[in-house]
Amino acid sequence: MVIVGAGFGGLFAARFLRHAPVEVTLVDRTNHHLFQPLLYQVATGILSAGQIAPPTRDVLKSQKNTTVELAEVTGIDVAARQVAVVRPDGRPLTLPYDSLIVGAGAGQSYFGHDEFAEFAPGMKTLDDALAQRERIFGAFEMAELEEDADRRQAWLTFVVVGGGPTGVEISGQIAELSRRALTDNFRRFDPAAEVKVLLFEGGKEILATFGDRLSEKGTKALQKTGVEVHTGSIVAGVDADGVDVKGPDGTVTRYPAKTKIWAAGVSASPLAKILADGSGAECDRAGRIKVKPDCSLAGHPEVFAVGDMMNLNDLPGVAEVAMQTGIHAARTIRRRLNGEEPQPFKYRDLGSMAAVSRRRAIVSFHGVRVSGFLGWLMWLFVHLAFMTGFKNRFKTLISWSLSFLGRGRTERALTRHVG
Ligand SMILES: Cc1cc2nc3c(=O)[nH]c(=O)nc-3n(C[C@H](O)[C@H](O)[C@H](O)COP(=O)(O)OP(=O)(O)OC[C@H]3O[C@@H](n4cnc5c(N)ncnc54)[C@H](O)[C@@H]3O)c2cc1C
Protein backbone atom coordinates (compact mmCIF):
# COMPACT_ATOMS: atom_id res chain seq x y z
CA MET A 1 0.00 0.00 0.00
CA VAL A 2 0.98 3.64 -0.46
CA ILE A 3 0.64 6.45 2.09
CA VAL A 4 1.05 10.03 0.89
CA GLY A 5 2.25 12.47 3.56
CA ALA A 6 4.24 11.98 6.76
CA GLY A 7 2.13 14.45 8.73
CA PHE A 8 -0.08 13.48 11.63
CA GLY A 9 -2.51 11.57 9.37
CA GLY A 10 0.03 9.66 7.26
CA LEU A 11 2.55 8.90 10.01
CA PHE A 12 -0.05 7.59 12.45
CA ALA A 13 -1.54 5.42 9.68
CA ALA A 14 1.90 3.97 8.89
CA ARG A 15 2.67 3.27 12.53
CA PHE A 16 -0.68 1.55 13.02
CA LEU A 17 0.24 -0.87 10.22
CA ARG A 18 3.64 -1.84 11.69
CA HIS A 19 2.58 -5.44 12.41
CA ALA A 20 0.09 -5.79 9.52
CA PRO A 21 0.86 -8.16 6.63
CA VAL A 22 1.26 -5.28 4.16
CA GLU A 23 4.13 -3.58 2.37
CA VAL A 24 3.92 0.15 2.98
CA THR A 25 5.54 2.92 0.93
CA LEU A 26 5.31 6.28 2.67
CA VAL A 27 5.93 9.20 0.30
CA ASP A 28 6.63 12.75 1.42
CA ARG A 29 8.33 15.68 -0.29
CA THR A 30 10.13 16.55 2.95
CA ASN A 31 12.38 14.24 4.95
CA HIS A 32 10.66 14.97 8.27
CA HIS A 33 7.50 14.64 10.28
CA LEU A 34 6.59 18.19 11.23
CA PHE A 35 4.96 19.10 14.53
CA GLN A 36 3.13 22.13 13.11
CA PRO A 37 1.61 23.34 16.40
CA LEU A 38 5.10 24.40 17.57
CA LEU A 39 6.20 26.14 14.35
CA TYR A 40 5.67 29.50 16.00
CA GLN A 41 8.29 28.60 18.63
CA VAL A 42 10.84 28.01 15.84
CA ALA A 43 9.86 31.37 14.33
CA THR A 44 10.45 33.13 17.65
CA GLY A 45 13.76 31.46 18.52
CA ILE A 46 12.60 29.15 21.33
CA LEU A 47 13.06 25.79 19.59
CA SER A 48 15.39 24.62 16.84
CA ALA A 49 14.07 23.19 13.57
CA GLY A 50 15.20 19.66 14.43
CA GLN A 51 13.31 19.63 17.73
CA ILE A 52 9.94 19.75 15.97
CA ALA A 53 10.88 17.88 12.80
CA PRO A 54 12.42 14.44 13.36
CA PRO A 55 13.49 12.60 10.17
CA THR A 56 10.70 10.27 9.05
CA ARG A 57 13.21 7.52 8.21
CA ASP A 58 14.49 7.59 11.75
CA VAL A 59 10.99 7.53 13.25
CA LEU A 60 10.13 4.45 11.17
CA LYS A 61 13.56 2.78 11.11
CA SER A 62 12.48 -0.30 13.06
CA GLN A 63 9.30 -0.75 11.03
CA LYS A 64 10.56 -3.32 8.54
CA ASN A 65 7.43 -3.41 6.36
CA THR A 66 7.74 0.31 5.56
CA THR A 67 9.87 2.15 2.99
CA VAL A 68 10.17 5.91 3.11
CA GLU A 69 10.32 7.58 -0.32
CA LEU A 70 11.45 11.21 -0.57
CA ALA A 71 9.45 12.48 -3.53
CA GLU A 72 6.73 14.91 -4.59
CA VAL A 73 3.42 13.35 -5.57
CA THR A 74 2.34 14.93 -8.86
CA GLY A 75 -0.64 12.78 -9.83
CA ILE A 76 -2.94 10.03 -8.61
CA ASP A 77 -4.76 7.78 -11.08
CA VAL A 78 -7.48 6.12 -9.01
CA ALA A 79 -8.74 4.08 -12.00
CA ALA A 80 -5.30 2.57 -12.69
CA ARG A 81 -4.42 2.51 -8.95
CA GLN A 82 -1.14 4.37 -9.42
CA VAL A 83 0.57 7.30 -7.77
CA ALA A 84 2.92 9.41 -9.91
CA VAL A 85 5.88 10.92 -8.06
CA VAL A 86 9.00 12.90 -8.91
CA ARG A 87 12.13 12.34 -6.87
CA PRO A 88 14.42 15.24 -5.85
CA ASP A 89 16.83 14.41 -8.69
CA GLY A 90 13.99 14.83 -11.19
CA ARG A 91 13.46 11.13 -11.87
CA PRO A 92 9.77 10.24 -12.20
CA LEU A 93 8.44 7.07 -10.63
CA THR A 94 5.08 5.29 -10.62
CA LEU A 95 3.93 3.60 -7.43
CA PRO A 96 1.17 1.02 -7.91
CA TYR A 97 -1.06 0.30 -4.92
CA ASP A 98 -3.80 -1.98 -3.62
CA SER A 99 -4.78 0.53 -0.94
CA LEU A 100 -3.96 4.24 -0.74
CA ILE A 101 -4.11 6.71 2.15
CA VAL A 102 -3.61 10.37 1.23
CA GLY A 103 -2.84 12.82 4.05
CA ALA A 104 -1.28 15.73 2.18
CA GLY A 105 -2.51 18.45 4.56
CA ALA A 106 -3.36 22.05 3.70
CA GLY A 107 -1.65 25.28 2.72
CA GLN A 108 -2.33 28.94 3.42
CA SER A 109 -5.32 30.73 1.93
CA TYR A 110 -5.32 34.46 1.21
CA PHE A 111 -9.05 34.55 0.40
CA GLY A 112 -8.44 35.43 -3.25
CA HIS A 113 -5.57 37.85 -2.53
CA ASP A 114 -2.57 35.70 -3.33
CA GLU A 115 -0.58 38.87 -3.98
CA PHE A 116 -0.45 39.39 -0.17
CA ALA A 117 1.72 36.28 0.19
CA GLU A 118 4.90 38.07 -0.91
CA PHE A 119 4.68 40.57 1.97
CA ALA A 120 2.73 38.56 4.57
CA PRO A 121 3.96 34.97 4.35
CA GLY A 122 2.18 32.23 6.27
CA MET A 123 3.56 29.52 8.51
CA LYS A 124 2.83 26.00 7.36
CA THR A 125 6.24 24.44 6.77
CA LEU A 126 9.62 24.40 8.46
CA ASP A 127 10.98 26.66 5.70
CA ASP A 128 8.17 29.15 6.47
CA ALA A 129 9.02 29.20 10.18
CA LEU A 130 12.76 29.63 9.52
CA ALA A 131 12.04 32.45 7.06
CA GLN A 132 9.78 34.11 9.64
CA ARG A 133 12.54 33.81 12.23
CA GLU A 134 14.91 35.65 9.89
CA ARG A 135 12.30 38.35 9.31
CA ILE A 136 11.43 38.80 12.98
CA PHE A 137 14.97 38.95 14.36
CA GLY A 138 16.14 40.75 11.20
CA ALA A 139 13.59 43.51 11.86
CA PHE A 140 15.17 44.21 15.26
CA GLU A 141 18.60 44.42 13.58
CA MET A 142 17.26 46.80 10.93
CA ALA A 143 15.67 49.00 13.60
CA GLU A 144 19.08 49.29 15.30
CA LEU A 145 20.55 50.57 12.00
CA GLU A 146 17.74 53.01 11.21
CA GLU A 147 18.17 56.68 12.10
CA ASP A 148 14.80 57.99 10.94
CA ALA A 149 12.26 57.60 13.79
CA ASP A 150 9.25 56.75 11.58
CA ARG A 151 11.15 54.21 9.55
CA ARG A 152 12.52 52.66 12.74
CA GLN A 153 9.00 52.40 14.14
CA ALA A 154 7.92 50.54 10.97
CA TRP A 155 10.68 47.97 11.65
CA LEU A 156 9.50 47.71 15.23
CA THR A 157 5.84 47.15 14.32
CA PHE A 158 4.78 43.55 13.80
CA VAL A 159 1.43 42.75 12.21
CA VAL A 160 -0.23 39.37 12.64
CA VAL A 161 -3.34 38.62 10.59
CA GLY A 162 -5.82 36.11 12.03
CA GLY A 163 -6.95 35.68 15.64
CA GLY A 164 -7.07 31.88 15.78
CA PRO A 165 -4.67 29.91 18.01
CA THR A 166 -1.71 30.33 15.60
CA GLY A 167 -2.11 34.12 15.32
CA VAL A 168 -2.54 34.46 19.07
CA GLU A 169 0.46 32.28 19.88
CA ILE A 170 2.86 34.00 17.49
CA SER A 171 1.78 37.52 18.44
CA GLY A 172 2.08 36.66 22.15
CA GLN A 173 5.59 35.34 21.63
CA ILE A 174 6.75 38.37 19.60
CA ALA A 175 5.47 40.61 22.42
CA GLU A 176 7.35 38.50 24.96
CA LEU A 177 10.50 38.73 22.86
CA SER A 178 10.39 42.49 23.06
CA ARG A 179 9.28 42.74 26.70
CA ARG A 180 11.60 40.08 28.16
CA ALA A 181 14.03 38.24 25.92
CA LEU A 182 15.59 41.14 23.98
CA THR A 183 15.78 43.78 26.70
CA ASP A 184 19.30 45.28 26.99
CA ASN A 185 20.29 43.88 23.57
CA PHE A 186 20.04 47.16 21.62
CA ARG A 187 21.54 50.61 22.13
CA ARG A 188 19.47 52.84 19.83
CA PHE A 189 15.99 51.77 20.94
CA ASP A 190 14.23 50.09 23.83
CA PRO A 191 12.34 46.98 22.60
CA ALA A 192 10.06 46.88 25.64
CA ALA A 193 8.87 50.47 25.12
CA GLU A 194 8.91 50.77 21.34
CA VAL A 195 7.86 47.46 19.81
CA LYS A 196 4.22 47.26 18.72
CA VAL A 197 2.50 43.97 18.00
CA LEU A 198 -0.83 44.39 16.20
CA LEU A 199 -3.21 41.45 15.85
CA PHE A 200 -6.02 41.89 13.29
CA GLU A 201 -9.03 39.61 13.33
CA GLY A 202 -11.98 39.94 10.94
CA GLY A 203 -14.52 38.39 13.35
CA LYS A 204 -15.91 39.99 16.47
CA GLU A 205 -13.53 38.15 18.82
CA ILE A 206 -10.25 36.27 18.77
CA LEU A 207 -10.09 32.55 19.65
CA ALA A 208 -13.77 32.38 18.67
CA THR A 209 -13.88 28.56 18.63
CA PHE A 210 -13.15 28.51 22.38
CA GLY A 211 -16.38 30.36 23.28
CA ASP A 212 -16.99 33.83 24.73
CA ARG A 213 -15.55 33.31 28.22
CA LEU A 214 -12.21 31.85 27.13
CA SER A 215 -12.01 34.24 24.22
CA GLU A 216 -12.31 37.16 26.64
CA LYS A 217 -9.70 35.69 28.98
CA GLY A 218 -7.38 35.04 26.04
CA THR A 219 -7.82 38.64 24.85
CA LYS A 220 -7.02 40.06 28.27
CA ALA A 221 -3.96 37.83 28.70
CA LEU A 222 -2.69 38.80 25.27
CA GLN A 223 -3.20 42.51 25.92
CA LYS A 224 -1.36 42.17 29.22
CA THR A 225 1.57 40.70 27.29
CA GLY A 226 1.62 43.80 25.11
CA VAL A 227 -0.37 42.83 22.00
CA GLU A 228 -2.87 45.34 20.54
CA VAL A 229 -5.94 43.31 19.57
CA HIS A 230 -8.09 44.71 16.74
CA THR A 231 -11.30 42.74 16.15
CA GLY A 232 -13.82 43.36 13.35
CA SER A 233 -10.82 44.43 11.28
CA ILE A 234 -10.28 43.16 7.77
CA VAL A 235 -6.85 43.47 6.21
CA ALA A 236 -7.67 44.91 2.79
CA GLY A 237 -4.18 45.67 1.48
CA VAL A 238 -0.64 44.49 2.16
CA ASP A 239 2.62 45.83 0.72
CA ALA A 240 6.27 45.99 1.67
CA ASP A 241 5.80 48.93 4.05
CA GLY A 242 2.54 48.19 5.83
CA VAL A 243 -1.10 47.11 5.81
CA ASP A 244 -4.43 48.82 5.09
CA VAL A 245 -7.11 47.71 7.49
CA LYS A 246 -10.86 48.22 7.21
CA GLY A 247 -12.13 48.72 10.77
CA PRO A 248 -15.55 47.90 12.26
CA ASP A 249 -16.89 51.34 11.18
CA GLY A 250 -15.79 50.81 7.57
CA THR A 251 -12.92 53.30 7.58
CA VAL A 252 -9.61 52.16 6.19
CA THR A 253 -6.51 52.88 8.28
CA ARG A 254 -2.90 52.54 7.17
CA TYR A 255 -0.50 50.85 9.63
CA PRO A 256 3.19 51.12 8.64
CA ALA A 257 4.83 47.77 9.47
CA LYS A 258 7.73 45.96 7.83
CA THR A 259 6.98 42.51 9.26
CA LYS A 260 3.61 40.92 8.54
CA ILE A 261 2.61 37.33 9.31
CA TRP A 262 -0.45 35.71 7.78
CA ALA A 263 -2.23 33.28 10.10
CA ALA A 264 -5.71 33.35 8.59
CA GLY A 265 -7.35 30.79 6.36
CA VAL A 266 -6.37 27.41 4.99
CA SER A 267 -6.70 25.79 1.62
CA ALA A 268 -6.48 22.00 1.15
CA SER A 269 -3.61 20.35 -0.73
CA PRO A 270 -4.10 20.34 -4.54
CA LEU A 271 -4.09 16.53 -4.26
CA ALA A 272 -7.66 16.79 -2.88
CA LYS A 273 -8.84 18.15 -6.24
CA ILE A 274 -6.86 15.54 -8.16
CA LEU A 275 -8.59 12.82 -6.12
CA ALA A 276 -11.98 14.50 -6.55
CA ASP A 277 -11.54 14.80 -10.33
CA GLY A 278 -10.56 11.15 -10.55
CA SER A 279 -13.35 9.79 -8.37
CA GLY A 280 -16.24 12.21 -8.93
CA ALA A 281 -16.18 13.29 -5.25
CA GLU A 282 -16.92 16.91 -4.31
CA CYS A 283 -14.63 19.46 -2.70
CA ASP A 284 -15.82 22.12 -0.21
CA ARG A 285 -14.99 25.84 -0.32
CA ALA A 286 -11.61 25.26 1.34
CA GLY A 287 -10.78 22.66 -1.35
CA ARG A 288 -11.18 19.72 1.06
CA ILE A 289 -12.44 16.51 -0.49
CA LYS A 290 -15.72 15.13 0.91
CA VAL A 291 -15.26 11.55 2.04
CA LYS A 292 -17.56 8.69 3.03
CA PRO A 293 -18.15 7.94 6.75
CA ASP A 294 -15.16 5.54 6.80
CA CYS A 295 -12.90 8.24 5.21
CA SER A 296 -12.80 6.42 1.84
CA LEU A 297 -13.83 7.91 -1.51
CA ALA A 298 -17.21 7.15 -3.09
CA GLY A 299 -16.74 4.32 -5.61
CA HIS A 300 -13.17 3.71 -4.40
CA PRO A 301 -13.21 1.84 -1.08
CA GLU A 302 -9.43 1.30 -1.47
CA VAL A 303 -8.64 5.05 -1.40
CA PHE A 304 -8.77 7.14 1.79
CA ALA A 305 -8.28 10.85 2.37
CA VAL A 306 -7.37 11.83 5.93
CA GLY A 307 -6.54 14.89 8.01
CA ASP A 308 -6.64 18.52 6.88
CA MET A 309 -7.31 17.78 3.20
CA MET A 310 -10.63 16.00 3.75
CA ASN A 311 -14.07 17.03 4.95
CA LEU A 312 -16.10 14.62 7.04
CA ASN A 313 -18.99 16.22 8.94
CA ASP A 314 -17.10 19.53 8.93
CA LEU A 315 -14.56 18.29 11.47
CA PRO A 316 -11.93 20.95 12.21
CA GLY A 317 -8.43 20.91 10.68
CA VAL A 318 -6.59 19.91 13.85
CA ALA A 319 -3.93 17.37 14.69
CA GLU A 320 -6.31 15.07 16.58
CA VAL A 321 -8.62 14.72 13.58
CA ALA A 322 -5.63 13.93 11.36
CA MET A 323 -4.21 11.31 13.73
CA GLN A 324 -7.56 9.65 14.35
CA THR A 325 -8.62 9.59 10.68
CA GLY A 326 -5.17 8.24 9.71
CA ILE A 327 -5.48 5.44 12.24
CA HIS A 328 -9.07 4.78 11.20
CA ALA A 329 -8.11 4.40 7.53
CA ALA A 330 -5.27 2.03 8.46
CA ARG A 331 -7.58 0.04 10.75
CA THR A 332 -10.15 -0.25 7.94
CA ILE A 333 -7.50 -1.69 5.63
CA ARG A 334 -6.51 -4.21 8.28
CA ARG A 335 -10.16 -5.15 8.91
CA ARG A 336 -10.62 -5.82 5.21
CA LEU A 337 -7.56 -8.06 5.17
CA ASN A 338 -9.22 -9.99 8.01
CA GLY A 339 -12.48 -10.22 6.03
CA GLU A 340 -14.29 -7.80 8.38
CA GLU A 341 -16.66 -4.99 7.38
CA PRO A 342 -15.45 -1.36 7.51
CA GLN A 343 -16.89 0.83 10.26
CA PRO A 344 -17.74 4.54 10.21
CA PHE A 345 -15.23 6.94 11.73
CA LYS A 346 -16.13 8.30 15.17
CA TYR A 347 -14.25 11.37 16.37
CA ARG A 348 -13.17 11.51 20.01
CA ASP A 349 -12.90 15.22 20.71
CA LEU A 350 -9.98 15.75 23.08
CA GLY A 351 -10.59 19.51 23.30
CA SER A 352 -8.49 22.43 22.14
CA MET A 353 -5.88 24.70 23.67
CA ALA A 354 -3.78 27.76 22.89
CA ALA A 355 -0.76 29.18 24.75
CA VAL A 356 -1.45 32.89 24.89
CA SER A 357 1.86 33.80 26.49
CA ARG A 358 4.48 32.51 28.88
CA ARG A 359 2.66 30.71 31.71
CA ARG A 360 -0.82 31.48 30.38
CA ALA A 361 -2.94 29.23 28.16
CA ILE A 362 -6.60 28.53 27.57
CA VAL A 363 -7.98 25.01 27.39
CA SER A 364 -11.46 23.83 26.41
CA PHE A 365 -12.29 20.19 27.06
CA HIS A 366 -15.84 18.81 27.00
CA GLY A 367 -17.38 21.92 28.55
CA VAL A 368 -14.54 22.28 31.10
CA ARG A 369 -12.76 25.56 30.54
CA VAL A 370 -9.38 26.25 32.09
CA SER A 371 -7.21 29.34 31.71
CA GLY A 372 -4.07 30.89 33.21
CA PHE A 373 -1.20 28.95 34.73
CA LEU A 374 -3.09 25.66 35.14
CA GLY A 375 -4.09 25.85 31.46
CA TRP A 376 -0.44 26.44 30.57
CA LEU A 377 0.72 23.38 32.54
CA MET A 378 -1.88 21.30 30.67
CA TRP A 379 -0.68 22.80 27.39
CA LEU A 380 2.95 21.89 28.24
CA PHE A 381 2.03 18.33 29.15
CA VAL A 382 -0.09 17.67 26.04
CA HIS A 383 2.47 19.13 23.63
CA LEU A 384 5.30 17.15 25.17
CA ALA A 385 3.22 13.98 25.09
CA PHE A 386 2.47 14.34 21.37
CA MET A 387 6.02 15.16 20.28
CA THR A 388 7.75 12.35 18.44
CA GLY A 389 10.80 10.87 20.15
CA PHE A 390 12.12 10.96 23.71
CA LYS A 391 15.22 12.99 22.75
CA ASN A 392 13.09 15.75 21.24
CA ARG A 393 10.90 15.86 24.35
CA PHE A 394 13.93 16.14 26.59
CA LYS A 395 15.60 18.87 24.51
CA THR A 396 12.31 20.76 24.27
CA LEU A 397 11.90 20.70 28.02
CA ILE A 398 15.35 22.28 28.39
CA SER A 399 14.60 24.94 25.75
CA TRP A 400 11.28 25.77 27.44
CA SER A 401 13.01 26.10 30.81
CA LEU A 402 15.53 28.53 29.28
CA SER A 403 12.83 30.60 27.58
CA PHE A 404 9.94 30.45 30.02
CA LEU A 405 11.71 30.31 33.39
CA GLY A 406 14.65 32.38 32.16
CA ARG A 407 14.68 34.94 29.35
CA GLY A 408 16.81 33.17 26.77
CA ARG A 409 16.09 32.53 23.12
CA THR A 410 18.77 30.12 21.99
CA GLU A 411 17.84 30.02 18.28
CA ARG A 412 18.56 33.53 17.06
CA ALA A 413 21.26 33.05 14.44
CA LEU A 414 20.51 34.84 11.15
CA THR A 415 21.89 33.08 8.10
CA ARG A 416 20.29 34.94 5.20
CA HIS A 417 20.49 38.52 4.05
CA VAL A 418 18.67 40.84 6.50
CA GLY A 419 16.50 43.73 5.40
C1 LIG B 1 1.13 26.98 12.58
C2 LIG B 1 0.15 25.89 12.91
C3 LIG B 1 -0.26 25.70 14.22
C4 LIG B 1 -1.15 24.68 14.52
N1 LIG B 1 -1.54 24.50 15.83
C5 LIG B 1 -2.34 23.46 16.14
C6 LIG B 1 -2.68 23.20 17.49
O1 LIG B 1 -2.28 23.92 18.40
N2 LIG B 1 -3.47 22.11 17.75
C7 LIG B 1 -3.93 21.29 16.75
O2 LIG B 1 -4.62 20.30 17.04
N3 LIG B 1 -3.64 21.53 15.47
C8 LIG B 1 -2.85 22.58 15.13
N4 LIG B 1 -2.53 22.81 13.82
C9 LIG B 1 -3.13 21.97 12.78
C10 LIG B 1 -2.42 20.64 12.66
O3 LIG B 1 -1.02 20.81 12.63
C11 LIG B 1 -2.93 19.97 11.40
O4 LIG B 1 -4.30 19.75 11.57
C12 LIG B 1 -2.24 18.65 11.12
O5 LIG B 1 -0.85 18.84 10.94
C13 LIG B 1 -2.83 17.99 9.89
O6 LIG B 1 -2.18 16.79 9.66
P1 LIG B 1 -2.15 16.18 8.17
O7 LIG B 1 -1.46 14.86 8.30
O8 LIG B 1 -3.51 16.23 7.60
O9 LIG B 1 -1.29 17.20 7.33
P2 LIG B 1 0.19 17.75 7.57
O10 LIG B 1 0.62 17.59 8.98
O11 LIG B 1 0.20 19.09 6.96
O12 LIG B 1 1.08 16.76 6.69
C14 LIG B 1 0.98 16.72 5.30
C15 LIG B 1 2.25 16.07 4.76
O13 LIG B 1 2.07 15.82 3.38
C16 LIG B 1 3.22 16.21 2.68
N5 LIG B 1 2.82 16.55 1.31
C17 LIG B 1 1.92 17.48 0.94
N6 LIG B 1 1.78 17.49 -0.40
C18 LIG B 1 2.62 16.56 -0.87
C19 LIG B 1 2.96 16.09 -2.20
N7 LIG B 1 2.38 16.60 -3.28
N8 LIG B 1 3.89 15.13 -2.31
C20 LIG B 1 4.50 14.61 -1.22
N9 LIG B 1 4.21 15.00 0.03
C21 LIG B 1 3.29 15.95 0.20
C22 LIG B 1 3.78 17.38 3.45
O14 LIG B 1 5.18 17.55 3.22
C23 LIG B 1 3.46 16.97 4.89
O15 LIG B 1 4.53 16.25 5.47
C24 LIG B 1 -1.64 23.83 13.49
C25 LIG B 1 -1.23 24.04 12.17
C26 LIG B 1 -0.32 25.06 11.88
C27 LIG B 1 0.12 25.25 10.46
The ligand as an ORCA input file, in Angstrom:
! r2SCAN-3c Opt
* xyz 0 1
  C       1.126     26.982     12.584
  C       0.155     25.893     12.908
  C      -0.264     25.702     14.215
  C      -1.150     24.678     14.520
  N      -1.539     24.501     15.830
  C      -2.336     23.460     16.139
  C      -2.685     23.200     17.493
  O      -2.279     23.921     18.400
  N      -3.472     22.114     17.755
  C      -3.931     21.291     16.746
  O      -4.617     20.302     17.035
  N      -3.635     21.528     15.469
  C      -2.848     22.580     15.134
  N      -2.526     22.815     13.819
  C      -3.133     21.973     12.784
  C      -2.415     20.639     12.657
  O      -1.021     20.809     12.628
  C      -2.929     19.967     11.399
  O      -4.304     19.754     11.566
  C      -2.235     18.649     11.122
  O      -0.852     18.844     10.937
  C      -2.828     17.987      9.885
  O      -2.177     16.788      9.655
  P      -2.152     16.180      8.173
  O      -1.462     14.861      8.297
  O      -3.507     16.227      7.598
  O      -1.291     17.201      7.332
  P       0.190     17.750      7.565
  O       0.620     17.593      8.977
  O       0.197     19.095      6.958
  O       1.084     16.761      6.694
  C       0.981     16.720      5.305
  C       2.249     16.071      4.760
  O       2.067     15.824      3.376
  C       3.225     16.206      2.679
  N       2.818     16.553      1.311
  C       1.917     17.476      0.938
  N       1.780     17.490     -0.401
  C       2.618     16.560     -0.874
  C       2.957     16.094     -2.198
  N       2.382     16.602     -3.284
  N       3.888     15.132     -2.313
  C       4.495     14.609     -1.222
  N       4.212     14.995      0.032
  C       3.290     15.947      0.201
  C       3.785     17.380      3.450
  O       5.178     17.550      3.225
  C       3.463     16.974      4.893
  O       4.531     16.246      5.472
  C      -1.645     23.834     13.489
  C      -1.228     24.036     12.166
  C      -0.325     25.055     11.880
  C       0.119     25.253     10.460
*
